[in-house]
Amino acid sequence: MNEPIYRQALGEDFHRLQPELQEYFSLAPGSGHYGVGEGVFDVVGCRQAWLRPLLKLTSGEDAFFPDYGESIPFRIENHAHQDPFGRSSLTARREIRFPGHVRIFQDTTSLVDSDGGPRLVDYLGRFRRMVTDLKLSVTNEGRLRGVSEASRLFLGPLRLPLPATVDAKAYAEQWWDADAGENGQHRIQVKVIQPQIGQVLVYAGGFDYRLRPYIGGSSAQSFLPRYAQPDRWENRT
């Protein structure tokens, strides 16, 4: 099915989103295009200095990182595709341009069937060793809110659900700000909070967004540029 995954997951609520958000989340596999956003994070990274050495141990995963900065430029690419298991998916690759180095933050959001209807799961990092359930809602103002719930770790053959006492939740909100910039901007705010230690990661900022055609014009539903592919795919949820 070529219907965008966020439209399927939200159902009729998708049409309550701001028109600019509906356009942003309408990228579908086989369209021949990908999305590019460029902007500035007002804040990004881990504010707690004592926690950064621990996050440095996982920085090679392309999911969490030990840096913190303000007014940091970034770029995001969105690629809609079918994953190797036939699931409609959206892979996002972010380049966060800290002074002197660039951090990559990548994930793949996939649509899966469940007893309650289609739902989204999000695989984090270049090895996709963590997956979380995404709970979506639309505010009265037409903003999109998402909360990550019930994380699982994959270590070899092991599937390890994280207990609520140690699991971190991500709270995200995205909207269109018509008063930002010359012609309006997309805005996003994400906070990752762990109940025992507080805020682990934050990023908030604005960006301009546009669609670009793939070089060669590929419209295969499974097409994903090699540089945007993870080092490992995961089928388990």
CORCORUR-V416696 format. One record per residue. N is the residue number from 1. RES is the residue in one letter. OMEGA is omega in whole degrees, -180 to 180 (none if undefined). Layout:
N | RES | OMEGA
N | RES | OMEGA
//
This chain:
1 | M | -178
2 | N | 179
3 | E | -179
4 | P | -174
5 | I | 180
6 | Y | 176
7 | R | 179
8 | Q | -177
9 | A | -178
10 | L | -177
11 | G | -178
12 | E | 179
13 | D | 179
14 | F | -176
15 | H | 175
16 | R | 178
17 | L | 171
18 | Q | -178
19 | P | 180
20 | E | 176
21 | L | 176
22 | Q | 178
23 | E | -179
24 | Y | -175
25 | F | -179
26 | S | 178
27 | L | -175
28 | A | 177
29 | P | 177
30 | G | -178
31 | S | -177
32 | G | -179
33 | H | 171
34 | Y | -178
35 | G | 178
36 | V | 175
37 | G | 178
38 | E | -178
39 | G | -176
40 | V | 171
41 | F | 174
42 | D | 174
43 | V | 177
44 | V | 174
45 | G | -177
46 | C | -179
47 | R | -174
48 | Q | -175
49 | A | -177
50 | W | -178
51 | L | -174
52 | R | 177
53 | P | 178
54 | L | 179
55 | L | 178
56 | K | 180
57 | L | -178
58 | T | -174
59 | S | 178
60 | G | 180
61 | E | -176
62 | D | 177
63 | A | 176
64 | F | -177
65 | F | -171
66 | P | -174
67 | D | 170
68 | Y | 179
69 | G | 177
70 | E | -177
71 | S | -177
72 | I | 178
73 | P | 179
74 | F | 177
75 | R | 175
76 | I | 172
77 | E | 175
78 | N | 180
79 | H | 175
80 | A | -175
81 | H | 166
82 | Q | 178
83 | D | -177
84 | P | -179
85 | F | 175
86 | G | -179
87 | R | 175
88 | S | -170
89 | S | 174
90 | L | 178
91 | T | 179
92 | A | 178
93 | R | -178
94 | R | 172
95 | E | -179
96 | I | -166
97 | R | 174
98 | F | 177
99 | P | 176
100 | G | 179
101 | H | -178
102 | V | 173
103 | R | 175
104 | I | 176
105 | F | -174
106 | Q | 177
107 | D | 174
108 | T | 176
109 | T | -176
110 | S | 178
111 | L | 179
112 | V | 178
113 | D | 175
114 | S | -179
115 | D | -180
116 | G | -178
117 | G | -178
118 | P | 178
119 | R | -178
120 | L | 170
121 | V | -174
122 | D | 178
123 | Y | -172
124 | L | 169
125 | G | -175
126 | R | 178
127 | F | 178
128 | R | -178
129 | R | 178
130 | M | 175
131 | V | 176
132 | T | 172
133 | D | 178
134 | L | 175
135 | K | -175
136 | L | 173
137 | S | 179
138 | V | -179
139 | T | 178
140 | N | 179
141 | E | 179
142 | G | 176
143 | R | 176
144 | L | 174
145 | R | 177
146 | G | 177
147 | V | 176
148 | S | -177
149 | E | 169
150 | A | 180
151 | S | 174
152 | R | 175
153 | L | 176
154 | F | 178
155 | L | -174
156 | G | -180
157 | P | -175
158 | L | 171
159 | R | -171
160 | L | 174
161 | P | 180
162 | L | 177
163 | P | -176
164 | A | -178
165 | T | -179
166 | V | -177
167 | D | 175
168 | A | 179
169 | K | 175
170 | A | 177
171 | Y | -174
172 | A | 174
173 | E | 179
174 | Q | -179
175 | W | 177
176 | W | 179
177 | D | -176
178 | A | -177
179 | D | -178
180 | A | 178
181 | G | -179
182 | E | -174
183 | N | -176
184 | G | -179
185 | Q | 167
186 | H | 177
187 | R | 178
188 | I | 175
189 | Q | -179
190 | V | 174
191 | K | 175
192 | V | -173
193 | I | 175
194 | Q | -170
195 | P | -177
196 | Q | -173
197 | I | 178
198 | G | -174
199 | Q | 179
200 | V | -174
201 | L | 175
202 | V | 165
203 | Y | -177
204 | A | -180
205 | G | -179
206 | G | -179
207 | F | 171
208 | D | -172
209 | Y | 179
210 | R | 175
211 | L | 177
212 | R | 176
213 | P | 174
214 | Y | 174
215 | I | -175
216 | G | 175
217 | G | -178
218 | S | 177
219 | S | 176
220 | A | -177
221 | Q | -177
222 | S | -174
223 | F | 173
224 | L | -178
225 | P | -175
226 | R | -176
227 | Y | 180
228 | A | -179
229 | Q | 176
230 | P | 175
231 | D | -178
232 | R | 175
233 | W | 179
234 | E | -180
235 | N | -176
236 | R | 176
237 | T | none
//
